[in-house]
Amino acid sequence: MLQVEAVDKSFDGFRAVDGANLTVERGELVAVIGPNGAGKTTLFNLITGQLKPDKGRIIFEGKDIAGLPPYQICKRGIGRSFQVVNVFHRLTVFENVQVAVLSQQGRSINLFSPARKLAIKETTDILESVGLSDKSGSISGSLSHGDQKILEMAIALGNEPKLLILDEPTAGMSPEETLATMELIKRLASTQGLTILFCEHDMEVVFSIAQKIMVMHQGRSIIQGEPEEVRGNKEVQDAYLGGGE
Amino acid sequence: MPDKRIINLESFWWQIAILVILLILPPILPRFYIYILALIFVTALLAMSLNLVLGHGGMFQFHHAVFYGVGAYTVALMLTKTSLPAWIGFIAGPIVAAGFGLLIGWFCVRLSRLYFGMLQIALGSLVWAVVFRWYDFTGGDDGIHGIPMPSILSSLNGSYYFVLIITVICLIAMYLIFKSPFGGTLRAIRDNPGRCAAVGVNVRRHQLTGIVIASFFGGVAGVLFVVLEHSVFPDLMFWVLSLEICIMCLFGGWFTFMGPVLGAAMIVALRTFVGIYTEYWTLILGVTLMLLIFFLPQGVMGYFQEKFKPRAKAIVERA
């Protein structure tokens, strides 16, 4: 479904992503791991168009999407959430998700029909599936950090993505919240048949739910494979897991 | 759940009451006050149109008066230089203003925040300079005076009613846009343009559409000004006026819908009534603005909305 082939990205001479490769097949739950600064977020930004790659190809459903603007990539079916909370903080939770749903339905330029009547069911369904229904009228800026991260995901779901990219969905969450969020991701993947690509710090979490794992180190992709295969790899152990962990 | 009703009934009746009062005022009040009220309507419409992009779109539309001036000049030129019926001029004004909005906006949306505002001041001043200098066509700094009007609009009461009705229609249209998916998307862009792009919104196209709509209504305000004053002059598109409209939005509360109307009323009243006693009325404006920024950063309307929110909520729950 998604192939990233030998993609490069430099910032002022620093090679943040250096010939990274990644493959995601339909229906898979794929994790990208790597130490801080390994280039995980940069790689995601390249895939979803926030950044343009210097070199390499990004093939999504047979077409090269490298360098397209974010809104076009989104229209092709890649939705994403962000590592740092990135919501519409003055809008309500409901409106946050509705914006995405309306955009998906191509109605966001609609001038005269009242928004309160549009996309109500879709938006309510999404809020229910992530468990934010009771907060739908709250201003999103006033939610707790954990809820805002969930809202991040709900907004991404509003685009009915074929591929959902989650950039550290549990960053800054308590252990209980992390556990609940991972359950949610697993459930979304199985009930809605979503293909999910995510990156995550918590190793236990990653090895427990991901079907494939790609390891990044200093901008390069070291290996991609099943959790067992990755765990046994010598290079990965040296680069990332270390002796003690 | 979101509030299902488009209008709060209580405030709806208030609005009807205010409208009825405004409709029966002309025979009662002296001519001067009728004129001031009509001027407030025109200015309020202008401020509302700016706020569509400034408060709800988060774009620094620093030279909005250009579209006001273009609308006014278009109708003035068509009424004096052609023999076309007046209503064609009235329709052409907003359309030409929207065209200028499209042209200037097309360059501006490529930049963000302050750079957007600076470029707009530059391009807008260019339009002003052309109007100011082109004596043969626009009358230069003299402007155009004694513009012929259809007989129904030549009396003050006639133009008062015309201005009032058009303003109300425009406010309703803007309210519908405010509540439409487009309005919601515009506010989402204001809060977070990057995230909007990531949910598939073409940010620049929405911003440009917003500017075109705002300049259209700015042009309507320009036409209404001509109906009221029967004259135009380059000051209509001078940047000082643009600044004044921005202050109106700030005054009234730029995240509220009706705030700019209040701001416009306050500034026009201040200019008129304090202006009688001293030419330094801007001094009072400055002090008021400072106090406002310190004590009511949300604007006057924003403050009242905040204050009465619990009550408004209770009404919704009761219903």
Chai-1 contact restraints between the chains, C-beta under 6 A:
chainA,res_idxA,chainB,res_idxB,connection_type,confidence,min_distance_angstrom,max_distance_angstrom,comment,restraint_id
A,P70,B,A197,contact,1.0,0.0,6.0,A-B,restraint_1
A,P70,B,A198,contact,1.0,0.0,6.0,A-B,restraint_2
A,Y71,B,A197,contact,1.0,0.0,6.0,A-B,restraint_3
A,Y71,B,G200,contact,1.0,0.0,6.0,A-B,restraint_4
A,Y71,B,V201,contact,1.0,0.0,6.0,A-B,restraint_5
A,Y71,B,N202,contact,1.0,0.0,6.0,A-B,restraint_6
A,C74,B,G200,contact,1.0,0.0,6.0,A-B,restraint_7
A,K75,B,G200,contact,1.0,0.0,6.0,A-B,restraint_8
A,R80,B,A198,contact,1.0,0.0,6.0,A-B,restraint_9
A,N86,B,R195,contact,1.0,0.0,6.0,A-B,restraint_10
A,F88,B,A188,contact,1.0,0.0,6.0,A-B,restraint_11
A,F88,B,D191,contact,1.0,0.0,6.0,A-B,restraint_12
A,F88,B,N192,contact,1.0,0.0,6.0,A-B,restraint_13
A,H89,B,D191,contact,1.0,0.0,6.0,A-B,restraint_14
A,R90,B,D191,contact,1.0,0.0,6.0,A-B,restraint_15
A,F94,B,P2,contact,1.0,0.0,6.0,A-B,restraint_16
A,V99,B,T185,contact,1.0,0.0,6.0,A-B,restraint_17
A,V99,B,A188,contact,1.0,0.0,6.0,A-B,restraint_18
A,A100,B,V199,contact,1.0,0.0,6.0,A-B,restraint_19
A,L102,B,P181,contact,1.0,0.0,6.0,A-B,restraint_20
A,S103,B,V199,contact,1.0,0.0,6.0,A-B,restraint_21
A,S103,B,G200,contact,1.0,0.0,6.0,A-B,restraint_22
A,S103,B,V201,contact,1.0,0.0,6.0,A-B,restraint_23
A,R107,B,P181,contact,1.0,0.0,6.0,A-B,restraint_24
A,S108,B,P181,contact,1.0,0.0,6.0,A-B,restraint_25
A,S108,B,T185,contact,1.0,0.0,6.0,A-B,restraint_26
A,S108,B,V201,contact,1.0,0.0,6.0,A-B,restraint_27
A,I109,B,F182,contact,1.0,0.0,6.0,A-B,restraint_28
A,N110,B,S180,contact,1.0,0.0,6.0,A-B,restraint_29
A,N110,B,P181,contact,1.0,0.0,6.0,A-B,restraint_30
A,N110,B,F182,contact,1.0,0.0,6.0,A-B,restraint_31
A,L111,B,I177,contact,1.0,0.0,6.0,A-B,restraint_32
A,L111,B,S180,contact,1.0,0.0,6.0,A-B,restraint_33
A,L111,B,F182,contact,1.0,0.0,6.0,A-B,restraint_34
A,F112,B,L176,contact,1.0,0.0,6.0,A-B,restraint_35
A,F112,B,S180,contact,1.0,0.0,6.0,A-B,restraint_36
A,P114,B,I6,contact,1.0,0.0,6.0,A-B,restraint_37
A,P114,B,K179,contact,1.0,0.0,6.0,A-B,restraint_38
A,A115,B,K179,contact,1.0,0.0,6.0,A-B,restraint_39
A,A115,B,S180,contact,1.0,0.0,6.0,A-B,restraint_40
A,A115,B,P181,contact,1.0,0.0,6.0,A-B,restraint_41
A,A115,B,G184,contact,1.0,0.0,6.0,A-B,restraint_42
A,R116,B,P2,contact,1.0,0.0,6.0,A-B,restraint_43
A,L118,B,P181,contact,1.0,0.0,6.0,A-B,restraint_44
A,N159,B,V199,contact,1.0,0.0,6.0,A-B,restraint_45
A,N159,B,G200,contact,1.0,0.0,6.0,A-B,restraint_46
